Amino acid sequence: MSVAHATTASTIQIPALNRPVAVLGAVAAAVLTNLVVWLIGAAAGGSFVVVDGTTTQDVAPGGVIVMSAVPLLIGLTVAALLSYRWVGVLRVAEVVGSVLALATIAGTVAAAFDTASTVALSIMHVLLVPVIVVSMEGLRKHLIER
């Protein structure tokens, strides 16, 4: 006779977040995380400078802050405002935001950055995905629990 053992899977609990915390908290988390990645990339020899013809553009740290904060702030704010009428938009925002964050890696790779900068900037794009998902799921949980 055999005995079957029940296993329990551990799950990550996402806290319920109100709209301001979901949006501003996500933006702050993304900016801080991306600045840490920038520091690591700079320590690894990344210059974060791209030369386009006769112009040289330095994208760090100011560019990292702006390009982390502005698109995320706009997208999450739009989703949070639309959620007043339709909570389902939050799941749509998770998918669209994640796909856009990952798709824009192509622009980073196509630019003439050094290898360390390209890798660090690409990692920054990837790290936006969990920020987007956690913030939108936290807001969704808040709205459904009310």
matplotlib code that plots the C-alpha trace (Angstrom):
import matplotlib.pyplot as plt

x = [0.0, 1.4, 0.6, 0.3, 1.7, 0.0, 2.3, 1.4, 2.8, 3.9, 2.5, 3.6, 1.0, 0.7, -0.6, -3.7, -2.6, -4.7, -4.2, -1.6, 0.5, 0.2, 1.3, 3.8, 5.2, 5.8, 7.5, 9.7, 10.6, 11.4, 13.6, 15.5, 16.0, 17.2, 19.6, 21.1, 21.4, 23.0, 25.6, 26.4, 26.7, 28.9, 31.1, 31.4, 32.7, 29.6, 29.8, 26.0, 27.1, 25.8, 27.2, 24.8, 26.6, 28.0, 26.0, 27.0, 24.3, 24.8, 21.8, 22.8, 21.9, 19.4, 18.2, 17.8, 15.6, 13.5, 13.1, 12.2, 9.7, 7.9, 6.5, 5.7, 4.0, 1.9, 0.9, 0.1, -1.8, -4.0, -4.7, -5.5, -7.9, -9.6, -10.0, -12.7, -14.9, -13.4, -11.2, -10.3, -8.1, -5.5, -4.8, -4.7, -2.2, -0.1, 0.2, 0.6, 3.1, 5.1, 5.2, 6.2, 8.9, 10.4, 9.9, 11.8, 14.9, 15.4, 16.0, 18.6, 20.4, 20.3, 21.9, 25.7, 26.2, 29.1, 28.4, 28.1, 25.7, 23.6, 23.3, 22.5, 19.9, 18.3, 18.1, 16.4, 13.7, 13.2, 12.9, 10.0, 7.9, 7.5, 7.0, 4.1, 2.6, 2.8, 1.4, -1.5, -2.3, -2.1, -4.5, -6.8, -6.8, -7.7, -10.5, -12.0, -11.8, -13.8]
y = [0.0, 3.4, 6.7, 9.8, 12.9, 16.1, 18.9, 22.6, 25.1, 28.3, 31.4, 35.0, 37.2, 40.6, 43.2, 45.3, 48.7, 51.9, 53.9, 56.4, 53.7, 51.4, 54.1, 56.1, 53.2, 51.3, 54.3, 54.8, 51.1, 51.1, 54.2, 52.9, 49.4, 50.8, 53.1, 50.1, 48.3, 51.5, 51.6, 47.9, 48.5, 51.6, 49.5, 46.9, 49.5, 50.7, 54.3, 54.7, 56.9, 56.4, 58.2, 58.9, 60.6, 63.8, 63.8, 62.1, 61.3, 60.3, 58.4, 58.0, 58.7, 61.3, 59.4, 56.3, 58.2, 59.9, 56.9, 54.7, 57.1, 58.9, 56.0, 54.0, 57.0, 57.7, 54.0, 53.2, 56.4, 55.8, 52.2, 53.4, 56.0, 53.6, 51.1, 53.4, 52.2, 48.8, 46.8, 44.4, 47.1, 46.3, 42.9, 44.4, 47.0, 44.2, 42.5, 45.7, 47.3, 44.1, 43.6, 47.2, 47.1, 43.9, 45.0, 48.3, 46.3, 46.1, 49.8, 49.5, 46.6, 48.5, 51.6, 51.8, 51.3, 49.3, 45.8, 46.6, 49.5, 47.4, 44.5, 46.9, 48.8, 45.6, 44.3, 47.6, 46.9, 43.4, 44.5, 46.8, 43.7, 42.5, 46.2, 46.5, 43.2, 43.7, 47.2, 46.3, 43.1, 45.0, 47.6, 44.9, 43.1, 46.4, 47.1, 43.6, 43.4, 46.6]
z = [0.0, -0.9, 0.7, -1.4, 0.2, -0.4, -1.5, -1.1, -3.6, -2.1, -3.8, -3.7, -2.1, -3.8, -1.4, -2.2, -3.5, -3.9, -7.1, -5.9, -4.3, -7.3, -9.7, -7.7, -5.8, -9.1, -10.6, -7.5, -7.5, -11.2, -10.9, -7.9, -9.4, -12.7, -10.9, -9.1, -12.5, -14.0, -11.1, -11.7, -15.5, -14.9, -12.5, -15.3, -17.6, -19.3, -20.6, -21.4, -24.3, -27.8, -30.9, -33.6, -36.5, -35.1, -31.9, -28.7, -26.2, -22.6, -21.3, -17.7, -15.0, -16.0, -19.0, -16.9, -14.5, -17.1, -19.4, -16.4, -14.8, -17.7, -19.8, -16.7, -15.0, -18.2, -18.8, -15.2, -14.7, -17.8, -16.6, -13.1, -14.4, -16.8, -13.9, -12.5, -15.4, -16.1, -13.8, -16.6, -18.1, -15.4, -16.9, -20.4, -19.1, -17.6, -21.0, -23.1, -20.7, -20.4, -24.2, -24.8, -22.1, -23.7, -27.3, -26.8, -26.0, -29.8, -29.9, -27.2, -29.0, -32.3, -30.8, -30.7, -27.0, -25.6, -24.5, -20.7, -21.4, -23.8, -21.3, -18.4, -20.4, -21.6, -18.0, -17.0, -19.6, -18.4, -14.7, -15.7, -16.3, -12.6, -11.5, -14.0, -13.1, -9.3, -9.4, -11.6, -9.7, -6.4, -7.7, -9.1, -5.8, -4.0, -6.3, -6.2, -2.4, -1.9]

ax = plt.figure().add_subplot(projection="3d")
ax.plot(x, y, z, "-o")
ax.set_aspect("equal")
plt.show()
